[in-house]
Amino acid sequence: MIDAHQHFWATARGDYGWLTPEAGVLYRDFGAEDLSPLLARHGITGTILVQAAQTVAETRYLLDIAERAPFVLGVVGWVDFTAPDAARQIAELAGERLLVGLRPMVQDLDDDDWLLRRDIAPAIAAMQEHGLVFDALVYPRHLPRLCAFLDRYPGLPVVLDHGGKPEIRNAALDPWRADIAAIAARPRTLCKVSGLATEARGDWSAKTLRPYVDHLLAVFGPARLMWGSDWPVLTKAGSYDSWREAAQNLLGGLKPAEKAAVFGGNAARFYLGPRGRRPG
């Protein structure tokens, strides 16, 4: 059992521009000691720790946590892909075996066409050279650009975070539905069943999320989906327990082997191997 998407942060670091008192329940430190009891309660043996700040310093901070927290199997970090020395930075960070991927925070960038920039090509080449996964954090409006990006870099392993963040609070399925199907047609792309409760209204339930999860399952199949909590961002929309229960409900029709893949096997296969820490 692997939680394929979780975060840690410390407010005193000062590199989380979005983390202000207005963030409410998220405006405090979250560390391994907070998550560990939740993992134990659900029999989860490992996690993928994902960046939340657009600094290399935060990536190194997360790698240090990962060295001390055995349940962290790998870290998805951050590099400025447009920096002239991006390839060098990636090669240097890739010297840390627990770095398994990188995530530019496309959803927060002013340029909606960032994924199509030519000057990120050296960074992508460096990722491929070092066997790193590209985590795509995008909004629905970015999905057509992501399709073009996938076609430009067909050898790059990509995982789409949070199901492409559909507008669940508005009950909107289109054009997200068609764009997701187009992305799923690119076979080297996986998708995380994570962050969906955060995109819904406060009174969400498994029924609210079902049309979206059913579509992800239909186009990606259980061999290319991975479950993640998006904790502690999740706490804005519910508890670890409620999201885990909802996910078990939503994916309850899968065969045991398929369920095992979504709830851990796919994350291990996609992120871990030569890089990362094998689950115990």
Contacts in CASP RR format, 6 or more apart in sequence:
PFRMAT RR
TARGET T0000
AUTHOR 0000-0000-0000
METHOD contacts of the structure
MODEL  1
MIDAHQHFWATARGDYGWLTPEAGVLYRDFGAEDLSPLLARHGITGTILV
QAAQTVAETRYLLDIAERAPFVLGVVGWVDFTAPDAARQIAELAGERLLV
GLRPMVQDLDDDDWLLRRDIAPAIAAMQEHGLVFDALVYPRHLPRLCAFL
DRYPGLPVVLDHGGKPEIRNAALDPWRADIAAIAARPRTLCKVSGLATEA
RGDWSAKTLRPYVDHLLAVFGPARLMWGSDWPVLTKAGSYDSWREAAQNL
LGGLKPAEKAAVFGGNAARFYLGPRGRRPG
1 42 0 8 1.000
1 43 0 8 1.000
1 44 0 8 1.000
1 45 0 8 1.000
1 46 0 8 1.000
1 263 0 8 1.000
1 264 0 8 1.000
2 44 0 8 1.000
2 45 0 8 1.000
2 46 0 8 1.000
2 47 0 8 1.000
2 48 0 8 1.000
2 73 0 8 1.000
2 226 0 8 1.000
2 263 0 8 1.000
2 264 0 8 1.000
2 265 0 8 1.000
2 267 0 8 1.000
2 268 0 8 1.000
2 279 0 8 1.000
3 39 0 8 1.000
3 44 0 8 1.000
3 46 0 8 1.000
3 47 0 8 1.000
3 48 0 8 1.000
3 227 0 8 1.000
3 228 0 8 1.000
3 229 0 8 1.000
3 231 0 8 1.000
4 47 0 8 1.000
4 48 0 8 1.000
4 192 0 8 1.000
4 194 0 8 1.000
4 226 0 8 1.000
4 227 0 8 1.000
4 228 0 8 1.000
4 264 0 8 1.000
4 266 0 8 1.000
4 267 0 8 1.000
4 271 0 8 1.000
5 48 0 8 1.000
5 50 0 8 1.000
5 161 0 8 1.000
5 162 0 8 1.000
5 192 0 8 1.000
5 194 0 8 1.000
5 195 0 8 1.000
5 228 0 8 1.000
5 229 0 8 1.000
5 230 0 8 1.000
6 35 0 8 1.000
6 47 0 8 1.000
6 48 0 8 1.000
6 49 0 8 1.000
6 50 0 8 1.000
6 228 0 8 1.000
6 229 0 8 1.000
6 230 0 8 1.000
6 231 0 8 1.000
6 232 0 8 1.000
7 30 0 8 1.000
7 49 0 8 1.000
7 50 0 8 1.000
7 51 0 8 1.000
7 52 0 8 1.000
7 230 0 8 1.000
7 231 0 8 1.000
7 232 0 8 1.000
7 233 0 8 1.000
8 30 0 8 1.000
8 31 0 8 1.000
8 32 0 8 1.000
8 35 0 8 1.000
8 49 0 8 1.000
8 62 0 8 1.000
8 65 0 8 1.000
9 16 0 8 1.000
9 19 0 8 1.000
9 29 0 8 1.000
9 30 0 8 1.000
9 31 0 8 1.000
9 52 0 8 1.000
9 53 0 8 1.000
9 58 0 8 1.000
10 29 0 8 1.000
10 31 0 8 1.000
10 61 0 8 1.000
11 19 0 8 1.000
11 27 0 8 1.000
11 28 0 8 1.000
11 29 0 8 1.000
12 29 0 8 1.000
13 53 0 8 1.000
13 57 0 8 1.000
13 58 0 8 1.000
13 61 0 8 1.000
15 53 0 8 1.000
15 54 0 8 1.000
15 55 0 8 1.000
15 57 0 8 1.000
15 58 0 8 1.000
16 52 0 8 1.000
16 53 0 8 1.000
16 58 0 8 1.000
17 53 0 8 1.000
18 108 0 8 1.000
19 26 0 8 1.000
19 27 0 8 1.000
19 52 0 8 1.000
20 27 0 8 1.000
21 27 0 8 1.000
24 236 0 8 1.000
25 232 0 8 1.000
25 235 0 8 1.000
25 236 0 8 1.000
26 232 0 8 1.000
26 233 0 8 1.000
26 235 0 8 1.000
26 236 0 8 1.000
30 231 0 8 1.000
30 232 0 8 1.000
31 65 0 8 1.000
32 65 0 8 1.000
32 68 0 8 1.000
32 69 0 8 1.000
32 71 0 8 1.000
32 72 0 8 1.000
34 232 0 8 1.000
35 47 0 8 1.000
35 231 0 8 1.000
36 69 0 8 1.000
36 71 0 8 1.000
38 44 0 8 1.000
38 231 0 8 1.000
38 240 0 8 1.000
38 241 0 8 1.000
39 45 0 8 1.000
39 46 0 8 1.000
39 47 0 8 1.000
39 71 0 8 1.000
41 241 0 8 1.000
42 240 0 8 1.000
42 241 0 8 1.000
42 244 0 8 1.000
44 71 0 8 1.000
45 71 0 8 1.000
45 279 0 8 1.000
45 280 0 8 1.000
46 71 0 8 1.000
46 72 0 8 1.000
46 73 0 8 1.000
46 279 0 8 1.000
47 71 0 8 1.000
47 72 0 8 1.000
47 73 0 8 1.000
47 74 0 8 1.000
48 72 0 8 1.000
48 73 0 8 1.000
48 74 0 8 1.000
48 75 0 8 1.000
48 76 0 8 1.000
48 100 0 8 1.000
48 267 0 8 1.000
48 271 0 8 1.000
49 62 0 8 1.000
49 65 0 8 1.000
49 66 0 8 1.000
49 72 0 8 1.000
49 74 0 8 1.000
49 75 0 8 1.000
49 76 0 8 1.000
50 75 0 8 1.000
50 76 0 8 1.000
50 77 0 8 1.000
50 103 0 8 1.000
50 135 0 8 1.000
50 161 0 8 1.000
51 58 0 8 1.000
51 59 0 8 1.000
51 62 0 8 1.000
51 75 0 8 1.000
51 76 0 8 1.000
51 77 0 8 1.000
51 78 0 8 1.000
51 103 0 8 1.000
52 58 0 8 1.000
53 78 0 8 1.000
54 78 0 8 1.000
54 80 0 8 1.000
54 105 0 8 1.000
54 108 0 8 1.000
55 78 0 8 1.000
56 78 0 8 1.000
56 79 0 8 1.000
56 80 0 8 1.000
56 89 0 8 1.000
56 93 0 8 1.000
58 77 0 8 1.000
58 78 0 8 1.000
59 75 0 8 1.000
59 77 0 8 1.000
59 78 0 8 1.000
59 79 0 8 1.000
59 93 0 8 1.000
59 99 0 8 1.000
62 75 0 8 1.000
62 77 0 8 1.000
63 75 0 8 1.000
63 96 0 8 1.000
63 98 0 8 1.000
63 99 0 8 1.000
65 72 0 8 1.000
66 72 0 8 1.000
66 74 0 8 1.000
66 75 0 8 1.000
66 98 0 8 1.000
66 277 0 8 1.000
67 98 0 8 1.000
70 277 0 8 1.000
72 98 0 8 1.000
72 277 0 8 1.000
73 98 0 8 1.000
73 100 0 8 1.000
73 268 0 8 1.000
73 271 0 8 1.000
73 272 0 8 1.000
73 276 0 8 1.000
73 277 0 8 1.000
73 278 0 8 1.000
73 279 0 8 1.000
74 98 0 8 1.000
74 99 0 8 1.000
74 100 0 8 1.000
74 271 0 8 1.000
74 272 0 8 1.000
74 275 0 8 1.000
74 276 0 8 1.000
74 277 0 8 1.000
75 96 0 8 1.000
75 98 0 8 1.000
75 99 0 8 1.000
75 100 0 8 1.000
75 101 0 8 1.000
76 100 0 8 1.000
76 101 0 8 1.000
76 102 0 8 1.000
76 103 0 8 1.000
76 133 0 8 1.000
76 135 0 8 1.000
77 93 0 8 1.000
77 99 0 8 1.000
77 101 0 8 1.000
77 102 0 8 1.000
77 103 0 8 1.000
78 102 0 8 1.000
78 103 0 8 1.000
78 104 0 8 1.000
78 105 0 8 1.000
79 86 0 8 1.000
79 89 0 8 1.000
79 90 0 8 1.000
79 93 0 8 1.000
79 102 0 8 1.000
79 104 0 8 1.000
79 123 0 8 1.000
80 86 0 8 1.000
80 89 0 8 1.000
81 104 0 8 1.000
81 120 0 8 1.000
81 123 0 8 1.000
81 124 0 8 1.000
82 117 0 8 1.000
82 119 0 8 1.000
82 120 0 8 1.000
82 123 0 8 1.000
83 89 0 8 1.000
86 120 0 8 1.000
86 122 0 8 1.000
86 123 0 8 1.000
86 126 0 8 1.000
87 122 0 8 1.000
87 123 0 8 1.000
87 125 0 8 1.000
87 126 0 8 1.000
90 102 0 8 1.000
90 123 0 8 1.000
90 126 0 8 1.000
90 127 0 8 1.000
90 130 0 8 1.000
90 132 0 8 1.000
91 126 0 8 1.000
91 129 0 8 1.000
91 130 0 8 1.000
93 99 0 8 1.000
94 126 0 8 1.000
94 130 0 8 1.000
94 131 0 8 1.000
94 132 0 8 1.000
95 130 0 8 1.000
97 275 0 8 1.000
97 276 0 8 1.000
97 277 0 8 1.000
98 275 0 8 1.000
98 276 0 8 1.000
98 277 0 8 1.000
99 132 0 8 1.000
99 275 0 8 1.000
99 276 0 8 1.000
100 132 0 8 1.000
100 133 0 8 1.000
100 271 0 8 1.000
100 272 0 8 1.000
100 275 0 8 1.000
100 276 0 8 1.000
101 127 0 8 1.000
101 132 0 8 1.000
101 133 0 8 1.000
101 134 0 8 1.000
101 135 0 8 1.000
101 271 0 8 1.000
102 127 0 8 1.000
102 132 0 8 1.000
102 133 0 8 1.000
102 134 0 8 1.000
102 135 0 8 1.000
103 134 0 8 1.000
103 135 0 8 1.000
103 136 0 8 1.000
103 137 0 8 1.000
103 161 0 8 1.000
104 114 0 8 1.000
104 137 0 8 1.000
105 137 0 8 1.000
106 114 0 8 1.000
106 115 0 8 1.000
106 136 0 8 1.000
106 137 0 8 1.000
106 138 0 8 1.000
106 142 0 8 1.000
107 137 0 8 1.000
107 138 0 8 1.000
107 139 0 8 1.000
107 142 0 8 1.000
107 165 0 8 1.000
111 117 0 8 1.000
112 141 0 8 1.000
112 142 0 8 1.000
112 145 0 8 1.000
113 145 0 8 1.000
114 120 0 8 1.000
114 145 0 8 1.000
115 138 0 8 1.000
115 142 0 8 1.000
115 145 0 8 1.000
115 146 0 8 1.000
115 148 0 8 1.000
115 149 0 8 1.000
116 145 0 8 1.000
116 148 0 8 1.000
116 149 0 8 1.000
116 152 0 8 1.000
124 134 0 8 1.000
124 153 0 8 1.000
124 156 0 8 1.000
127 134 0 8 1.000
127 156 0 8 1.000
128 153 0 8 1.000
128 155 0 8 1.000
128 156 0 8 1.000
131 157 0 8 1.000
131 274 0 8 1.000
131 275 0 8 1.000
132 275 0 8 1.000
133 157 0 8 1.000
133 158 0 8 1.000
133 159 0 8 1.000
133 270 0 8 1.000
133 271 0 8 1.000
134 156 0 8 1.000
134 157 0 8 1.000
134 158 0 8 1.000
134 159 0 8 1.000
135 158 0 8 1.000
135 159 0 8 1.000
135 161 0 8 1.000
136 146 0 8 1.000
136 158 0 8 1.000
136 159 0 8 1.000
136 160 0 8 1.000
136 161 0 8 1.000
136 164 0 8 1.000
137 161 0 8 1.000
137 162 0 8 1.000
138 145 0 8 1.000
138 146 0 8 1.000
138 160 0 8 1.000
138 161 0 8 1.000
138 164 0 8 1.000
138 165 0 8 1.000
139 164 0 8 1.000
139 165 0 8 1.000
140 164 0 8 1.000
140 165 0 8 1.000
140 166 0 8 1.000
140 167 0 8 1.000
140 175 0 8 1.000
140 176 0 8 1.000
140 179 0 8 1.000
143 164 0 8 1.000
143 176 0 8 1.000
143 179 0 8 1.000
143 180 0 8 1.000
143 182 0 8 1.000
143 183 0 8 1.000
144 179 0 8 1.000
144 182 0 8 1.000
146 160 0 8 1.000
146 183 0 8 1.000
147 179 0 8 1.000
147 182 0 8 1.000
147 183 0 8 1.000
147 186 0 8 1.000
150 156 0 8 1.000
150 158 0 8 1.000
150 183 0 8 1.000
150 186 0 8 1.000
150 188 0 8 1.000
150 189 0 8 1.000
151 186 0 8 1.000
154 186 0 8 1.000
154 188 0 8 1.000
155 188 0 8 1.000
156 188 0 8 1.000
157 188 0 8 1.000
157 190 0 8 1.000
157 270 0 8 1.000
158 186 0 8 1.000
158 188 0 8 1.000
158 189 0 8 1.000
158 190 0 8 1.000
159 189 0 8 1.000
159 190 0 8 1.000
159 191 0 8 1.000
159 192 0 8 1.000
159 226 0 8 1.000
159 270 0 8 1.000
160 183 0 8 1.000
160 189 0 8 1.000
160 190 0 8 1.000
160 191 0 8 1.000
160 192 0 8 1.000
161 192 0 8 1.000
161 194 0 8 1.000
162 192 0 8 1.000
162 194 0 8 1.000
162 195 0 8 1.000
162 196 0 8 1.000
162 198 0 8 1.000
162 199 0 8 1.000
162 230 0 8 1.000
163 180 0 8 1.000
163 191 0 8 1.000
163 192 0 8 1.000
163 193 0 8 1.000
163 194 0 8 1.000
163 195 0 8 1.000
163 196 0 8 1.000
163 212 0 8 1.000
163 216 0 8 1.000
164 176 0 8 1.000
164 180 0 8 1.000
164 191 0 8 1.000
165 195 0 8 1.000
165 199 0 8 1.000
166 172 0 8 1.000
166 173 0 8 1.000
166 176 0 8 1.000
166 180 0 8 1.000
166 196 0 8 1.000
166 199 0 8 1.000
166 212 0 8 1.000
167 176 0 8 1.000
167 199 0 8 1.000
168 196 0 8 1.000
168 199 0 8 1.000
168 200 0 8 1.000
168 201 0 8 1.000
168 204 0 8 1.000
168 208 0 8 1.000
168 209 0 8 1.000
168 212 0 8 1.000
169 199 0 8 1.000
169 200 0 8 1.000
169 201 0 8 1.000
173 211 0 8 1.000
173 212 0 8 1.000
173 215 0 8 1.000
177 215 0 8 1.000
180 191 0 8 1.000
180 215 0 8 1.000
180 216 0 8 1.000
180 219 0 8 1.000
181 215 0 8 1.000
181 219 0 8 1.000
183 189 0 8 1.000
183 191 0 8 1.000
184 191 0 8 1.000
184 219 0 8 1.000
184 220 0 8 1.000
184 224 0 8 1.000
185 219 0 8 1.000
189 224 0 8 1.000
190 220 0 8 1.000
190 224 0 8 1.000
190 225 0 8 1.000
190 226 0 8 1.000
190 266 0 8 1.000
190 270 0 8 1.000
191 216 0 8 1.000
191 220 0 8 1.000
191 224 0 8 1.000
191 225 0 8 1.000
191 226 0 8 1.000
192 225 0 8 1.000
192 226 0 8 1.000
192 227 0 8 1.000
192 228 0 8 1.000
193 213 0 8 1.000
193 216 0 8 1.000
193 225 0 8 1.000
193 226 0 8 1.000
193 227 0 8 1.000
193 228 0 8 1.000
193 247 0 8 1.000
193 250 0 8 1.000
193 251 0 8 1.000
193 262 0 8 1.000
194 227 0 8 1.000
194 228 0 8 1.000
194 229 0 8 1.000
194 230 0 8 1.000
195 228 0 8 1.000
195 230 0 8 1.000
195 233 0 8 1.000
195 234 0 8 1.000
195 237 0 8 1.000
196 209 0 8 1.000
196 212 0 8 1.000
196 213 0 8 1.000
197 204 0 8 1.000
197 209 0 8 1.000
197 234 0 8 1.000
197 237 0 8 1.000
197 238 0 8 1.000
197 242 0 8 1.000
197 243 0 8 1.000
197 246 0 8 1.000
198 230 0 8 1.000
198 233 0 8 1.000
198 234 0 8 1.000
198 236 0 8 1.000
198 237 0 8 1.000
200 208 0 8 1.000
200 209 0 8 1.000
200 237 0 8 1.000
201 208 0 8 1.000
202 237 0 8 1.000
204 237 0 8 1.000
205 246 0 8 1.000
206 246 0 8 1.000
206 249 0 8 1.000
206 250 0 8 1.000
209 246 0 8 1.000
209 250 0 8 1.000
210 250 0 8 1.000
213 250 0 8 1.000
213 251 0 8 1.000
214 250 0 8 1.000
216 225 0 8 1.000
217 225 0 8 1.000
217 251 0 8 1.000
222 251 0 8 1.000
222 254 0 8 1.000
222 258 0 8 1.000
222 259 0 8 1.000
222 261 0 8 1.000
222 262 0 8 1.000
223 258 0 8 1.000
223 261 0 8 1.000
223 266 0 8 1.000
224 266 0 8 1.000
225 261 0 8 1.000
225 262 0 8 1.000
225 266 0 8 1.000
226 262 0 8 1.000
226 264 0 8 1.000
226 265 0 8 1.000
226 266 0 8 1.000
226 267 0 8 1.000
226 270 0 8 1.000
227 247 0 8 1.000
227 251 0 8 1.000
227 262 0 8 1.000
227 263 0 8 1.000
227 264 0 8 1.000
229 240 0 8 1.000
229 243 0 8 1.000
229 244 0 8 1.000
231 240 0 8 1.000
234 240 0 8 1.000
234 243 0 8 1.000
237 243 0 8 1.000
251 259 0 8 1.000
251 262 0 8 1.000
251 263 0 8 1.000
252 259 0 8 1.000
253 259 0 8 1.000
254 262 0 8 1.000
268 278 0 8 1.000
268 279 0 8 1.000
272 278 0 8 1.000
272 279 0 8 1.000
END
